[in-house]
Amino acid sequence: MRTRPHWAGELLVVAFLLVIYDRVSGLAALRAAAAFAHGRDLLGLSPFGIEKRADAWLASISWLRNPAAYYYDLAHVDLTLAVFLLCYVFRAPVYQRARTALMLVNLIGLGVFLLYPVAPPRLLPGGGFIDIVGESGTFGAGTDGGVALHANAFGSMPSLHAAWAFWVALTVMSMTTRRSLRVLGWTHVALTLVVVIITGNHYLLDLVAGGLVLGFAWAVAPLVVLERWRRPFGGASGVPAMAPEHAAAVD
């Protein structure tokens, strides 16, 4: 009996989310004034001007600028995708909760993006930030004119970089008891939180919001997949269902 959803169905879910993302992001240009206003509001709430100080610090270290920009741009997607695929293939009991949590995070992020667009610090007109990512020329620099531009320009709140990084750490924690791998997962969280601030891509409140969104999604996800868990691991055969957290305690 299957212990994971069929791959074709998973691809359809991803395609559906991409279509929604593209439709919503297409509205971004109409909300530019609001996005800049919201960004200034969040910057005004920042304690001690941390975002601007961090951006200026990175700008003064030439050899670190491009590595930070590339980590911001590439690690976000690549590590999340790698953990997602490894979880699907090797840890089926964990996969449905992890997949559902990631979907909820993105849907919530899109909802906020539509209702409360926020421009990141580096793109605020007259904000005094040095656009380190923009100068790096990476895919996430916001110069390609596509979906990446809209997302980076007005999707600062909540920080999906932070939410995805926490997702990676919690998923790795659920997949393995190996200490080294768990440490790597949380190291990715720490690096992501630092990088998105020093590159001027997020406000501190974005990171808090990203962590809260992921925490909510991770807590709610088992309720969404409960019935699916019962079928593969028992139920019909009279064998008690195996809870995801118990099934995940393998190395």
C-alpha positions in Angstrom: 0.0 0.0 0.0 1.2 3.5 -0.8 2.9 5.5 1.9 3.4 8.7 -0.2 1.3 10.6 -2.7 1.8 9.8 -6.4 4.5 12.1 -7.9 2.1 13.2 -10.7 -0.3 14.6 -8.2 2.4 16.4 -6.4 3.5 18.0 -9.7 0.0 19.2 -10.3 -0.1 20.8 -6.9 3.1 22.6 -7.6 1.9 23.8 -11.0 -1.4 25.0 -9.4 0.6 27.1 -6.9 2.8 28.5 -9.6 -0.2 29.7 -11.6 -1.7 31.3 -8.5 1.6 32.9 -7.7 1.9 34.3 -11.2 -1.6 35.7 -11.2 -1.2 37.4 -7.8 2.3 38.7 -8.6 0.9 40.3 -11.7 -1.0 42.7 -9.5 2.2 43.9 -7.9 2.8 46.9 -10.2 -0.6 48.3 -9.2 0.4 48.3 -5.5 3.8 50.0 -5.7 2.9 53.1 -3.7 1.4 51.0 -0.9 4.4 48.7 -0.9 6.8 51.6 -0.5 4.7 53.2 2.2 4.4 49.9 4.1 8.2 49.4 3.8 8.9 52.8 5.3 6.5 52.0 8.1 8.3 48.8 9.0 11.7 50.6 8.7 10.4 53.1 11.2 9.7 50.4 13.7 13.2 48.9 13.5 15.2 49.2 16.7 18.4 51.1 16.4 18.2 51.1 12.6 19.6 47.6 12.5 18.8 47.0 8.8 20.6 50.1 7.6 23.6 49.5 9.9 23.8 45.9 8.7 23.6 46.8 5.0 26.3 49.5 5.4 28.5 46.9 7.2 28.3 44.4 4.4 28.8 47.1 1.8 32.1 47.9 3.4 33.4 44.3 3.0 33.9 43.9 -0.8 34.9 40.2 -0.7 31.7 39.2 1.2 29.1 41.0 -0.8 28.8 38.5 -3.7 28.8 35.4 -1.5 26.1 36.9 0.7 24.0 37.8 -2.4 24.4 34.3 -3.9 23.5 32.6 -0.6 20.4 34.8 -0.5 19.5 33.9 -4.0 20.4 30.2 -4.3 20.3 28.5 -0.9 16.7 29.6 -0.4 15.4 27.4 -3.2 18.2 24.8 -3.7 18.3 23.6 -0.1 14.5 23.6 0.3 14.1 21.6 -2.9 16.8 19.1 -2.0 15.2 18.4 1.5 11.8 18.3 -0.1 12.9 15.6 -2.6 14.9 13.6 -0.1 11.9 13.6 2.3 9.6 12.4 -0.5 12.0 9.5 -1.5 13.4 8.4 1.8 11.0 9.6 4.6 7.5 9.0 3.4 5.9 9.1 6.9 7.3 12.7 7.3 6.6 13.9 3.8 2.9 14.7 3.9 3.1 16.9 6.9 6.2 18.7 5.5 4.6 19.2 2.1 1.4 20.5 3.6 3.2 22.9 5.9 5.3 24.3 3.0 2.1 24.8 0.9 0.4 26.6 3.7 3.4 28.9 4.2 3.3 29.9 0.5 -0.4 30.4 0.4 -0.3 32.6 3.5 2.7 34.5 2.0 0.7 35.1 -1.2 -2.3 36.3 0.8 -0.2 38.8 2.6 1.6 39.8 -0.6 -1.8 40.6 -2.1 -3.3 42.4 0.9 -0.2 44.1 2.4 2.6 44.4 -0.2 5.9 45.5 1.3 9.0 46.7 -0.5 12.3 45.5 1.0 14.7 48.0 2.5 17.1 47.8 -0.5 14.4 49.0 -2.9 13.0 51.9 -0.8 13.5 55.2 -2.7 15.7 57.4 -0.7 16.1 54.8 2.0 19.9 55.1 2.0 20.5 51.4 1.4 23.1 50.0 -0.9 21.4 47.4 -3.2 24.0 44.7 -2.8 21.8 41.9 -4.3 20.9 44.2 -7.3 24.6 45.0 -7.9 25.5 41.3 -7.8 23.5 40.4 -10.9 22.1 37.2 -9.5 18.8 35.8 -10.6 17.2 37.3 -7.5 18.6 40.8 -8.2 15.1 41.9 -9.4 16.2 42.8 -12.9 14.7 40.0 -14.9 11.2 41.5 -15.1 9.4 38.2 -14.3 7.8 36.7 -11.2 11.1 36.9 -9.3 11.0 40.7 -9.7 7.5 41.0 -8.3 8.2 38.7 -5.4 11.4 40.4 -4.4 10.0 43.9 -5.0 6.8 43.7 -2.9 6.8 40.4 -1.0 9.1 41.3 1.9 6.4 40.5 4.6 6.5 37.8 5.8 10.0 36.6 5.0 9.6 33.4 3.0 13.3 33.1 3.2 13.1 32.8 6.9 10.0 30.6 6.8 11.5 28.2 4.3 14.8 28.0 6.3 12.8 27.1 9.5 10.9 24.5 7.3 14.2 22.9 6.3 15.4 22.7 9.9 12.1 21.2 11.2 11.9 18.7 8.3 15.5 17.6 8.8 14.7 17.2 12.5 11.8 15.0 11.6 13.7 13.0 9.1 16.8 12.0 11.1 18.2 11.8 14.6 21.8 12.4 13.3 23.2 15.3 15.2 25.4 16.6 12.4 22.5 16.9 9.9 20.3 18.6 12.5 23.1 21.1 13.2 23.4 21.8 9.4 19.7 22.5 9.2 19.8 25.1 12.0 23.0 26.5 10.6 21.1 27.2 7.4 18.5 29.0 9.5 21.1 31.2 11.2 22.9 32.0 8.0 19.6 32.9 6.2 18.4 35.2 9.0 21.7 37.1 8.9 22.0 37.2 5.1 18.5 38.6 4.4 19.2 41.4 6.9 22.7 42.4 5.8 21.7 42.4 2.1 18.8 44.7 2.8 16.2 42.3 1.7 14.1 42.1 4.9 13.2 44.0 8.0 13.5 42.3 11.5 9.7 42.1 11.7 9.6 40.2 8.4 11.8 37.5 10.0 9.5 37.3 13.1 6.5 37.0 10.8 8.2 34.3 8.7 8.9 32.3 11.8 5.4 32.6 13.1 3.8 31.7 9.8 6.0 28.5 9.6 5.2 27.6 13.2 1.5 27.9 12.5 1.7 26.0 9.3 3.8 23.2 10.9 1.3 22.9 13.8 -1.8 22.9 11.5 -0.4 20.5 8.8 -1.1 17.3 10.7 -4.8 18.2 11.0 -5.0 18.6 7.2 -3.3 15.2 6.5 -4.7 13.2 9.4 -7.0 11.0 7.4 -4.3 10.4 4.8 -2.0 9.2 7.5 -4.4 6.7 8.8 -5.0 4.9 5.5 -1.4 4.1 4.6 -0.4 3.0 8.1 -3.3 1.0 9.2 -7.0 1.9 9.9 -8.6 -0.5 7.4 -6.4 -3.4 8.4 -7.1 -2.9 12.1 -3.5 -1.9 12.8 -3.3 1.4 14.8 -2.1 4.3 12.7 1.5 5.4 13.1 1.8 9.0 14.0 4.2 11.0 11.8 6.5 12.0 14.7 6.9 8.3 15.7 7.6 7.2 12.2 10.2 10.0 11.8 12.4 8.7 14.7 14.7 6.9 12.4 18.2 7.6 11.3 
